[in-house]
């Protein structure tokens, strides 16, 4: 019963503190309008807000050097005919589809980790499960130390 009362009192205290804190904080728009207008040259800020530079969603296109490596690997396999130019064009997509179909992969023509591994250009750990922790040896399996006997 005492535990239940303590928990209830603690929750009530947290709720009260949270509402008091939110009432004293002002919205960002209200704070910026309260500042006086800068006269003359505009002032630059030292640090940028972490929200101002948002990350772009999606995967970025490979660099031309990487595309040339992929085209060379496709040509070595016999899927790509032509000179590697570093541009992801229709002939590269068709060669990728041909390679993927020939190696039992989904022939989408798009780059993925499994395709890069099959080409010999991927990471050694991509698509591999996380390592298992080592199995602890049992204390019973180890030989007990020799203890001198008393007489």
TALINGI-V495402 format. One record per residue. RES is the residue in three letters. SS is DSSP state (h for helix, s for strand, l for the rest). PHI is phi in degrees with one decimal (NA if undefined). Layout:
# TALINGI-V495402
RES_SS_PHI + RES_SS_PHI
This chain:
# TALINGI-V495402
UNK_l_NA + UNK_h_-65.8 + UNK_h_-63.9 + UNK_h_-63.2 + UNK_h_-65.7 + UNK_h_-64.7 + UNK_h_-64.8 + UNK_h_-62.8 + UNK_h_-65.6 + UNK_h_-64.2 + UNK_h_-64.6 + UNK_h_-63.8 + UNK_h_-65.0 + UNK_h_-63.2 + UNK_h_-64.3 + UNK_h_-65.3 + UNK_h_-65.3 + UNK_h_-65.4 + UNK_h_-71.2 + UNK_h_-67.8 + UNK_h_-67.9 + UNK_h_-69.5 + UNK_h_-72.8 + UNK_h_-83.2 + UNK_l_-79.9 + UNK_l_-104.0 + UNK_l_-63.8 + UNK_h_-60.7 + UNK_h_-65.5 + UNK_h_-68.2 + UNK_h_-68.0 + UNK_h_-71.9 + UNK_h_-77.8 + UNK_h_-79.4 + UNK_l_-77.1 + UNK_l_-70.9 + UNK_l_-70.4 + UNK_l_-77.5 + UNK_l_-103.1 + UNK_l_80.2 + UNK_l_-70.3 + UNK_l_-74.7 + UNK_l_-90.5 + UNK_l_-97.2 + UNK_l_-85.2 + UNK_l_-72.0 + UNK_l_-118.6 + UNK_l_-90.3 + UNK_l_-66.2 + UNK_l_-71.4 + UNK_l_-87.8 + UNK_l_-75.0 + UNK_l_-109.4 + UNK_l_-79.2 + UNK_l_-76.1 + UNK_l_-78.0 + UNK_l_-82.2 + UNK_l_91.6 + UNK_l_-89.0 + UNK_l_-80.1 + UNK_l_-72.9 + UNK_l_-66.8 + UNK_l_-68.6 + UNK_h_-56.3 + UNK_h_-64.0 + UNK_h_-68.0 + UNK_h_-62.7 + UNK_h_-62.5 + UNK_h_-60.6 + UNK_h_-64.9 + UNK_h_-64.7 + UNK_h_-65.4 + UNK_h_-66.4 + UNK_h_-66.8 + UNK_h_-67.9 + UNK_h_-62.7 + UNK_h_-76.3 + UNK_l_97.5 + UNK_l_-84.9 + UNK_l_-112.0 + UNK_l_-114.9 + UNK_l_134.8 + UNK_l_-93.9 + UNK_l_-62.1 + UNK_l_-110.7 + UNK_l_83.4 + UNK_l_-119.4 + UNK_l_-84.8 + UNK_l_-107.8 + UNK_h_-62.4 + UNK_h_-67.8 + UNK_h_-70.1 + UNK_h_-63.1 + UNK_h_-64.8 + UNK_h_-64.7 + UNK_h_-65.2 + UNK_h_-61.5 + UNK_h_-62.9 + UNK_h_-63.3 + UNK_h_-63.2 + UNK_h_-65.2 + UNK_h_-71.2 + UNK_l_-112.2 + UNK_l_73.5 + UNK_l_-103.8 + UNK_l_-67.6 + UNK_l_-77.6 + UNK_l_-89.9 + UNK_l_82.7 + UNK_l_-103.6 + UNK_l_-75.9 + UNK_l_-147.5 + UNK_h_-62.8 + UNK_h_-66.8 + UNK_h_-64.1 + UNK_h_-63.4 + UNK_h_-64.6 + UNK_h_-64.9 + UNK_h_-76.6 + UNK_l_86.4 + UNK_l_-115.2 + UNK_l_-91.6 + UNK_l_-72.2 + UNK_l_-74.0 + UNK_l_-108.1 + UNK_l_-67.4 + UNK_l_81.1 + UNK_l_-98.9 + UNK_l_-66.1 + UNK_l_-62.9 + UNK_l_-65.5 + UNK_l_-82.5 + UNK_l_-66.7 + UNK_l_-64.9 + UNK_l_-79.7 + UNK_l_-73.8 + UNK_l_-80.7 + UNK_l_-75.2 + UNK_l_-68.4 + UNK_l_-73.6 + UNK_l_-76.7 + UNK_l_-81.7 + UNK_l_-77.8 + UNK_l_-69.3 + UNK_l_-72.4 + UNK_l_-74.0 + UNK_l_-108.6 + UNK_l_-64.5 + UNK_l_-90.3 + UNK_l_-85.3 + UNK_l_-111.7
